[in-house]
């Protein structure tokens, strides 16, 4: 099954479906990513704060897959927003992954109440990594509309992606719309709301009509809306299930019915980026 690719605003391309390793225990990461490669995934999403970049790197090294067939993303730890810290942390990411270049590197959270409210200098530092060839693309994660406007106006550098919480119970339309207005692709994290949507009656009926699972229908909803998605599972059968979403489609009415499940702010599963201020000790 072929995963479609999307063209980013810097003319690089990205597979629309990837594999996320959030909460995959570091000792099990290499084996889990290897299984994902065997299923067919070629887009891996990790982060410094996941503490499993080394396992991702080990799986890449052992895979025998050509580097240009892989798309590898990582994200900056919240504790390293200052420029010199960001430069050091990025070097560490490359070392742990065993790569000379990542395909995408993100600011993980804006942290507007930390660092004297300065995330522009962090963003300007990430731009250096593209200029010196160590990152093909850069982007942000959990950035609200005002955060996007600020870094773009301050630096003139537009993120390639904005990775934000999106699922049927929290469609996050304000952040999605603001991203699209700048030509920024949206990546959806927590795509099935940590499993909360899988018992939903509307999704269940749509799944039955297509002979699919609620998870497949929910992931297909993301694809139909043009977002990039990377579900996580440590079980091969679920990995395969999540991968097999490109041989059916939803009708516009079905997409609209799932979108109508939005609960607004009360539907969030994660923290609000305007308030989130956690820095690892």
MOTA-V50853 format. One record per pair of residues at least 12 apart in sequence whose C-alpha atoms are under 10 Angstrom apart, sorted by the first residue. I is the first residue (numbers start at 1). J is the second residue. Records with the same first field share a line. If there is no record, write none. Layout:
I->J, J
This chain:
1->39, 40, 243, 244, 245, 246, 247
2->15, 40, 41, 243, 244, 246, 247
3->15, 16, 17, 18, 40, 41, 42, 43, 243, 244, 245, 246
4->16, 17, 223, 246
5->17, 228
6->185, 226, 227, 228
7->160, 185
8->137, 159, 160, 161, 183, 184, 185
9->137, 158, 159, 160, 161, 182, 183, 184, 185
10->136, 137, 138, 158, 159, 160, 183, 184
11->137, 160
12->103, 104, 136, 137, 160
13->71, 103, 136, 137
14->42, 43, 70, 71, 72, 103, 104, 185, 228
15->41, 42, 43, 44, 70, 71, 228, 229, 230
16->43, 187, 222, 223, 226, 227, 228, 229, 230
17->41, 42, 43, 44, 187, 219, 222, 223, 227, 228, 229, 230, 231, 242, 243, 245, 246
18->36, 40, 41, 42, 43, 44, 45, 71, 72, 73, 228, 229, 230, 231, 232, 242, 243
19->33, 36, 37, 40, 41, 42, 43, 44, 45, 46, 72, 229, 230, 231, 232, 233, 239, 242, 243
20->33, 36, 43, 44, 45, 46, 47, 73, 189, 190, 229, 230, 231, 232, 233
21->33, 44, 45, 46, 47, 50, 51, 52, 53, 55, 56, 230, 231, 232, 233, 234
22->45, 46, 47, 49, 50, 51, 52, 189, 190, 231, 232, 233
23->46, 49, 50, 51, 52, 232, 233, 234
24->46, 50, 51, 52, 55, 232, 233, 234
25->50, 51, 52, 55, 234
26->50, 51, 52, 53, 54, 55, 56
27->52, 54, 55
28->52, 55, 56, 234
29->51, 52, 53, 54, 55, 56, 57, 58, 59, 234
30->52, 53, 54, 55, 56, 57, 58, 59, 60, 61, 62
31->55, 56, 58, 59, 234
32->55, 56, 59, 232, 233, 234, 235, 236, 239
33->55, 56, 57, 58, 59, 60, 63, 234
34->55, 56, 58, 59, 60, 62, 63
35->59, 234, 235, 236, 239, 240
36->59, 232, 233, 234, 235, 236, 239, 240, 243
37->59, 60, 63, 65, 70
38->63, 236, 239, 240
39->236, 237, 239, 240, 241, 243, 244
40->239, 240, 243
41->70, 71, 230, 239, 240, 243
42->60, 65, 67, 68, 69, 70, 71, 72
43->69, 70, 71, 72, 73, 103, 230
44->56, 60, 70, 71, 72, 73, 74, 230
45->71, 72, 73, 74, 75, 104, 105, 229, 230, 231, 232
46->72, 73, 74, 75, 105
47->73, 74, 75, 76, 77, 93, 105, 106, 107, 108
48->74, 75, 76, 77, 78, 89, 90, 92, 93, 96, 108
49->74, 75, 76, 77, 78, 79, 108, 279, 280
50->74, 75, 77
51->77, 96
52->96, 97
53->73, 74, 92, 93, 94, 95, 96, 97, 98
54->93, 94, 95, 96, 97, 98
55->96, 97
56->72, 96, 97, 98
57->72, 93, 94, 95, 96, 97, 98, 99
58->96, 97, 98
59->97
60->72, 97, 98, 99
61->97, 98, 99
67->99, 101
68->103
70->102, 103
71->102, 103, 104
72->97, 99, 101, 102, 103, 104, 105
73->102, 103, 104, 105, 106, 135, 137, 138, 139
74->90, 93, 94, 97, 102, 103, 104, 105, 106, 107, 108, 138
75->89, 90, 93, 104, 105, 106, 107, 108, 109, 138, 139, 140, 141
76->89, 90, 93, 105, 106, 107, 108, 109, 122, 126, 140, 141
77->89, 90, 106, 107, 108, 109, 279, 280
78->107, 108, 109, 110, 111, 114, 277, 278, 279, 280
79->114, 115, 278, 279, 280, 281
80->107, 122, 279, 280
81->107, 108, 109, 110, 111, 114, 115, 118, 119, 120, 121, 122, 123, 125
82->115, 118, 119, 120, 121, 122, 123, 125
83->119, 121, 122, 123, 124, 125, 126
84->122, 125
85->122, 125
86->107, 122, 123, 125, 126
87->122, 125, 126, 128, 129
90->102, 105, 126, 129, 134, 135
91->129, 134
93->105
94->134, 135
99->134
100->133, 134, 135
101->129, 130, 132, 133, 134, 135, 136, 137
102->129, 130, 133, 134, 135, 136, 137, 138
103->130, 134, 135, 136, 137, 138
104->130, 134, 135, 136, 137, 138, 139, 140, 160, 161
105->126, 127, 129, 130, 134, 135, 136, 137, 138, 139, 140, 141, 160, 161
106->123, 126, 137, 138, 139, 140, 141, 142, 159, 160, 161, 162, 163
107->119, 122, 123, 126, 138, 139, 140, 141, 142, 143, 162, 163
108->139, 140, 141, 142, 143, 162, 163, 164
109->140, 141, 142, 143, 163, 164, 273, 274, 276, 277, 278
110->122, 123, 140, 141, 142, 143, 144, 147, 148, 273, 274, 275, 276, 277
111->142, 143, 147, 273, 274, 275, 276, 277, 278, 279
112->143, 147, 273, 274, 275, 276, 277
113->273, 274, 275, 276, 277, 278
114->275, 276, 277, 278, 279
115->277
118->151
119->147, 150, 151
120->147, 148, 150, 151, 152, 153, 154, 155
121->151, 154, 155
122->151
123->138, 139, 140, 151, 152, 154, 155, 157, 158, 159
124->151, 152, 154, 155, 156, 157
126->138, 139, 140
127->139, 155, 157, 158, 159
137->159, 160, 161
138->157, 158, 159, 160, 161, 162
139->157, 158, 159, 160, 161, 162, 163, 184, 185
140->158, 159, 160, 161, 162, 163, 164, 184, 186, 187
141->159, 161, 162, 163, 164, 165, 186, 187, 188, 189, 273
142->162, 163, 164, 165, 175, 187, 189, 271, 272, 273, 274, 276
143->162, 163, 164, 175, 178, 179, 272, 273, 274
144->162, 164, 172, 174, 175, 176, 178, 179, 272, 273, 274
145->174, 175, 176, 177, 178, 179
146->175, 178, 274
147->175, 273, 274
148->162, 175, 178, 179, 182, 184
149->178, 179, 182
152->182
158->179, 182, 183, 184
159->179, 182, 183, 184, 185
160->179, 182, 183, 184, 185, 186
161->179, 180, 183, 184, 185, 186, 187, 228
162->175, 176, 178, 179, 180, 184, 185, 186, 187, 188, 228
163->175, 176, 179, 184, 185, 186, 187, 188, 189, 227, 228, 229
164->176, 186, 187, 188, 189, 190, 191, 273
165->186, 187, 188, 189, 190, 191, 193, 268, 269, 270, 271, 272
166->186, 187, 188, 189, 190, 191, 192, 193, 222, 227, 229, 262, 267, 268, 269
167->188, 189, 190, 191, 192, 193, 194, 196, 197, 218, 219, 221, 222, 258, 259, 261, 262, 267, 268, 269
168->191, 192, 193, 196, 197, 200, 203, 218, 219, 221, 222, 255, 257, 258, 259, 260, 261, 262, 263, 264, 267
169->191, 192, 193, 196, 197, 258, 259, 260, 261, 262, 263, 264, 265, 266, 267, 268, 269
170->190, 191, 193, 259, 260, 261, 262, 263, 264, 265, 266, 267, 268, 269
171->188, 191, 222, 258, 259, 260, 261, 262, 263, 264, 265, 267, 268
172->188, 262, 263, 264, 265, 267, 268
173->262, 264
176->188, 227
185->226, 227, 228
186->225, 226, 227, 228, 229
187->222, 226, 227, 228, 229, 230
188->219, 222, 227, 228, 229, 230, 231
189->228, 229, 230, 231, 232, 270
190->229, 230, 231, 232, 268, 269, 270
191->215, 218, 219, 221, 222, 228, 229, 230, 231, 232
192->214, 215, 216, 217, 218, 219, 222, 231
193->218, 267, 268, 269, 270
194->231, 232, 269
195->214, 215
196->269
197->214, 215, 218, 261
198->213, 214, 215, 216, 217, 218
199->214, 215
200->214, 258, 261
201->214
202->214, 254, 257, 258, 260, 261
203->215, 216, 217, 218, 221, 254, 255, 257, 258, 261
204->217, 218
206->218, 250, 251, 254, 255, 257, 258
207->250
210->248, 249, 250
211->248
212->241, 244, 245, 248
213->241, 242
215->231, 238, 241, 242, 245
216->238, 241, 242, 243, 244, 245, 246, 248
217->242, 245, 248, 249, 250, 254, 255, 258
218->242, 245, 255, 258
219->231, 242, 243, 244, 245, 246
220->242, 244, 245, 246, 247, 248, 249, 250, 255
221->245, 249, 250, 251, 252, 254, 255, 256, 258, 259
222->255, 259
223->245, 246, 249, 250
224->249, 250, 251, 252, 255
225->252, 255, 259
230->242, 243
231->243
